[in-house]
Each structure stands twice: as C-alpha cells, then as structure tokens.
Amino acid sequence: VKPANLSELIPQASPDALDLIM
C-alpha cells in the first residue's frame, strides 16, 4: 500500500489518517 495511492483515493485524508494507516 503506497501513501501516494491512498492520498489519491482519499484527498480529504489528513496526515494523521495516513500516519494511522502506515
């Protein structure tokens, strides 16, 4: 799972959300 991909799927996702995923 790539963060960049997640950002594309969830543009509204905040850095905190990405942190939880990673």
TITORTI-813481 format. One record per residue (C-alpha): residue in three letters; y, z, x. Coordinates in steps of 0.25 Angstrom, whole numbers. Layout:
+------+-------+-------+-------+
: resn :     v :     w :     u :
+------+-------+-------+-------+
:  ALA :     Y :     Z :     X :
...
+------+-------+-------+-------+
END
This chain:
+------+-------+-------+-------+
: resn :     v :     w :     u :
+------+-------+-------+-------+
:  VAL :     0 :     0 :     0 :
:  LYS :    13 :    -4 :     6 :
:  PRO :    26 :     3 :     3 :
:  ALA :    34 :   -10 :     2 :
:  ASN :    24 :   -15 :    -8 :
:  LEU :    26 :    -2 :   -16 :
:  SER :    41 :    -4 :   -15 :
:  GLU :    40 :   -18 :   -21 :
:  LEU :    31 :   -13 :   -33 :
:  ILE :    40 :    -1 :   -35 :
:  PRO :    54 :    -4 :   -31 :
:  GLN :    59 :     9 :   -38 :
:  ALA :    49 :    17 :   -30 :
:  SER :    57 :    27 :   -22 :
:  PRO :    54 :    30 :    -7 :
:  ASP :    48 :    43 :   -12 :
:  ALA :    38 :    35 :   -20 :
:  LEU :    34 :    27 :    -8 :
:  ASP :    32 :    40 :     0 :
:  LEU :    22 :    45 :   -10 :
:  ILE :    15 :    32 :   -10 :
:  MET :    14 :    32 :     5 :
+------+-------+-------+-------+
END
